Amino acid sequence: MANTLWCVDVTENVLSDGSTNYVWEFFNVGGQKHLDFPMPDLSAAGYFHNQAAKTERITLTASDSTAIGGDLGSWAFNRNVNNLNTTGMPLYSYFTQDSVIALAKKEGGHGVYFVKDDANSIVSNAYAEKLHLQKAGEIILSAKELNNRLGVQKESDGVNLTFKSKFTQNALKDGTFFAEQVRESDLRGTGLSTSDSLQYVYLYKMNGTDTTAFLKVDTSYTNSNKTHLAFKWDDKVIKDRFNKTTTTIHDSLKFSELKGQYMFLFTYRPSVDSINVYVKQATWLKNPATSPNFSAADTTRKANVRAYAADVVVGSDYVLSVDSNNVLTRPQNTWITFGGAMSCSASDNNRVTKESGLYVIYNKDRKKVLAGRIDENGANYRWVELSQQNPEHMPAYQWLVLKNRENSAESTLTLINREFKGKATNVQLYKDGTAGRFSISTTSSSPATFGADEVFDFDQITDSATIKNEHLGYGYYSKDDVTVAQYKFNYLNTLNMDRWLNTREKDSILWAAEDAGAFNFKFGKEATYGVDVDDAILDKISGLAQLKRATYVIYMDQDTLLANGDNRYAVGEIAQADSFYFKENNCIEGEHYYAIIKSYNEGILNDTKKGGISDIGDELTLKVEDLGEVRTSAFAIKEYDTPLYRSFNKAVLGENEDNSTDSLLFREAFRENEYLMDEHNKTFMHKDVDYAGIWTVDKGQNKIGFRIDTARMYCDAGSRIKPQYLLSVANVVVEAKACTEPSGHRDINNNETDKWGCVHGTRGFIYGKYMVSYQDSVDANGGKAAKKALPFLDNINGYTRVGFEPAIVTGDSLIFLVGEFETMPVEELNVNTILKTYADKKITSDYVKVLGKGMSNAHHNYTWSFRYINPLEAVGVSKESKENAFLIESDGATDIAPKTGVWMKQQNGCLVLTEPTATFDKAVTGTDGALIFNAYQKSDNEEMATDNEAIATSEVTIITQQGAVRIANAEGKKVVITNILGQTVANTVITSSDAVIAAPQGVVVVAVEGEEAVKAIVK
């Protein structure tokens, strides 16, 4: 009955034009809920459009019935607020300025749904239900309605009444009591008809499961004047007077003339939330002082006597009695109610709510979570026991919890599974952690039901990275990463965690092997999945990402992962390759393990396949399993970390661990004492080109050292696999000089800068002759068949040569020196001047090359990479040997680890590059002449070749000339010159700004006071 009662709140709004409108809100007394609904998606398909009525009927659920709970709760209704019993009006709400949706009754049924119409037409809309308000009349409460408080609680909770007056004695306030319906047989001798048994009740107390006492209106009095009868609890009425055993009140009062004093009538007036209490019979002594016995002649008996607040002592608290005057037209003099249960505001009913957010829902012992399992693909939701899983990584284990009324402390909730979108609406939580029974709409015909006896623990996910991670739940490898990286699959088996997907020798079937196979991925399609995150959801859960997942084709070498005829996964050639998702299923110590699931049209079908390994037996092959298989195999997907290329940062080999600049020798692994160096064979030299060559140490006059600098390394997955280096000789380091002006610094483009970038300062740089491939010069001069390209080839239609070009490195730029700068003395070079000149001539892009993060993983004519011959053998080497030998790579069909590529080779004694059609397999065997190198640290016996005339060190300039060293700008400083044996050649204080000191031919070390020592070659 309480569910049919509504509290109404009307707000009057005066508009700018002087007119008035009213906003109506409704609160259901029994359900303790506001009349509000989720706003339907008015753009979705599936509406029935009635052209004649201009109405769209919006089906919200399978039963066409709307669900209580949402932000649609402010209504337009009757403008005549002073006369609500008039002709019915529709109850509607605006969703645009001139369009509304209204409540309507389902045709031929009892469901409630919506109709959509123009605001001016809704009153006459035939489908919109016409409603009016009616004041509720007084009703008689049955025992059941008393015990469940008109349906708002369980009957076993009992009755607790609230009194407005303050009482010193009130039997109806002595704790919880219960009601029992009077039987028809109990009415014998009371003057009541048998139909009255449906109206009167007994009231009793309990101790556990035992009834302890029944309420009566006693024949005794509450005051000494004996005017006010007392309400008392009688514990004897259920005891047999003779054998003292328990009996029923029905048997005990069977022949009692006072049975009517145990019978009570409760009426309720909903509109004012007031209870009236009557006793069937009350008995007074006519003369209490002279007639102590309750004979019929001495008593007055009245029927249906009203409860009464007796003021025994004027000005003091009341006692509960009955009204001796019993004038039924007079109202009860104390207000009684159900303790707020029937009020127009939510009562203390144990209801609670959660703030809108993203949650994991645990059961009572926190060992299970409410989730959609992989094998059921959203068809069901169950309590899933966590086993090496982190639900914060798994959208199928997460729930959007949305308050249906944001400002309510008791709001019902809508729960939506983040991945599968299964929804539970109108979920009410209680303080003890339980939830009202609810079901989750799923793709199956029999969704599971939760609540009632379940206990829930809601853990809100607050980590911003998790909430905003659009690729959460599925392995994601970017298009750029998969073009350069290789991967390996680590099988999750707690008995042996060192198993990896691989093939056996001479077999294409995949199995869990001891050694990892190297796999490549091809990026397929990326699509959104899971809950559609719209503005309404973002208003409730700020920053929540729209989830995305990508598919991948899996390769091993050139072969594709496919299902063979024996229901096993293998690698081979196939016309139409399958694509797969990597869906997280486990997490161990931060390592994610993924199921390999076949995709279908950017989704996952219930009958799709997944990769699975059986732990029973020794086979361990990767089988083609149904997605519905309960057990799911999972794999950690890691970058294949066996190095394919050499990085010069191993301390055990004497290299710099921080990848800083080093000096190395490159010796051919299989040619005795032959090193990479300048070209010294006059047969292969050209007056306009400085070539690189390969020859013995003596032919190179011991000038075999190269400066090696990182050009791109550790910028992304590609550069981690294939570092790119610069190789150079004849290096000069020029320190930067800051502008000395205190302010107003401008760069070459007249932009504000600091003192180091100012045009009045000098940018530092490293000068050198940098090793390059001349392939771009061949292309620019007509190709290999052109005679003009011959300086850059070993012969017409021959191989591309390798040589050196003057350049400087400053910051993250490599600037090749051309025009007047190519032959300009190093000490006269100015970076700002060079850049401005190149910009004016529009040749910046041709000769200024970006290094570091600004580069791509593609091969470049001015960078070099060092490709291991045997990557597996190179791991863990402790000395330079054939195990870590490498090719020097310049280009290739792919950016990383090309099968066909360009490497240094020797052709008839001339250092060149292989044809682009050369294969790596042939290169490593040496069958096409590719050179295989090892790298060694330069010792004191080897020198870095320096063929420039001057070396700048700070403001001091050291210039070598025939038989002497010239030192400028060092007046007053001490200088020491030694030869390569450490013998002192000169030790003096310079007395002029331009001093010439004799020195022997060869390499000398010049140390000027306050400056770093430098090596120079005296001619």
Secondary structure by P-SEA (a helix, b strand, c coil): ccccbbbbbbbbbbccccbbbbbbbbbbccccccccccccccccccccccccccbbbbbccccccccccccccccccccccccccccbbbbbcccccccbbbbbccccccccbbbbbcccccccccccbbbbbbbbcbbbbcaaaaaaccccccccbbbbbbbccccccccccccbbbbbbbcccccccccccccccccbbbbbcccccccccccccccccccccccbbbbbbbccccccccccccccccccccccccccccbbbbbbbcccbbbbbbbcbbbbbccccccccccccccccccbbbbbbcccccccbbbbbcccccccccccccccccccccccccccccbbbbcbbbbbbbcccccccccccccccccccccccccccccccccccccccccccccccbbbbbbbccccccccccccccccccccbbbbbccccbbbbbcccbbbbbbbbccccccccccccbbbbcccccccccbbbbbbccccccbbbbbcccccccccccbbbbbbbcccbbbbbcccccaaaaaaccccccbbbbbbbbbcccbbbbbccccccccccccbbbbbbbccccccccbbbbbbcccccccccccbbbbbbbccccccccccccccccbbbbbbbcccccccccccccccccccccccbbbbbbcccccccccccccccccccccccbbbbbbcccccccccbbbbbbcccccccccccbbbbbbbcbbbbbbbbcccccccccccccccccccccccbbbbbbbcbbbbbaaaaaaaaccccccccccccccccbbbbbbcccccccccbbbbbcccccccccccccaaaaaaaaaaacccccccccccccccccccccbbbbbbccccccccccccccccccccccccccccccccbbbbbbcccbbbbccccccaaaaaaccccccccccccccccccccccccccccccbbbbbccccccccccccbbbbbbcccccccccccccccbbbbbbcccbbbbbcccccbbbbbcc
